[in-house]
């Protein structure tokens, strides 16, 4: 009996360690020798996505001289037959800012969606959402989706239908901003219709509506609230436009959700100063919101991994990743059953940590790591 107890104890220790996510040392991907010299990059490298399609990996990212809106911006699309080296597929430059590239596999094609913004660095001016596709041999020309003023955040497929979350970016930081978190759906990837007649959540200053479908067709998601924290949400399979949400005083920027086995995980920017909403009594006003946004801009952030608790509608912090200054907008793709290639942008992780605003004013790079979900690899 004693030996059985010892065996069970050792097994539990080993199993618990094996279930702790770990990652390999982070290394710089953009710029680096892993991408071809013809891929022109500038000081600000961010806004990326990655996917695997028909045996190849595809990556898209934004590069510009500054983090803020600029017409001198390039959106690069790269592919890889065997990691870690990449080749250039296509570069897009329109004289306007280009952001939020999102891949989606649908109808035996790979789609890429992004939005075109303005070229005034002091204004947020979303103009058009574009899409193009490939079957593996060349890309179609960009097509305007006629969703002017909206900003895409995530695309997911369910039951032969493609869904896209968007937010209304017109006047986002003004008092008269219209509530605009919506789900659109498409049966071909180019023609889109709005799901439901109203916005998912009727409050102002909302953006970055992340979501994922569970095995039963239900939805888990989150909404970022400028200066007021976040909403952690879920919706039943038969009413995807009815999001039930619980407010968190913590603001989760650049959210990304993914599943592994029977758990849902969440990666986002984490504020080391604690809650974004500093009013524990829930008081929300324009003055309080503005004050909290200023404080939020001058505090430090890291990119972190969380576990999504769908019963409590809460996020459980697991660990932080090496990151500093301006960081996050993570992207992830599975390599095998328990290993993922994870991308994240950040200020230089080898130098002294910066606050968020200093990071936005300086250089940022795209880093990569192998994330192990079911192994005993040691974290670095």
Secondary structure, DSSP 4 states (H G I P E B T S, - for coil): -HHHHHHHHHHHHHHHHHTS-EEPPPEEEESSTTS-TTS---SEEEEEEEEEETTEEEEEEEEESSSS--SSEEEEEEEESSTT--EEEEEE--SS-EEEEEEEEETTEEEEEEEE--S-TT-----EEEEEEESSS-BPPPEE-S-TTEEEEEEEEETTEEEEEEEE-TTTTSTTPPP--EEEEESSSSS-EESSSS-SS--SSEEEEEEEE-TTS-EEEEEEETTTEEEEEEE-TT-TT--EEEEESS--EEEEEEEETTEEEEEEEEETT--S---TT----HHHHHHHHHHHHTS-EEEEEEEEETTTTEEEEEEEES--SS-EEEEEEESSSSEEEEEEEES-TTS----HHHHHHS-BEEEEEEEESSS-PPP-
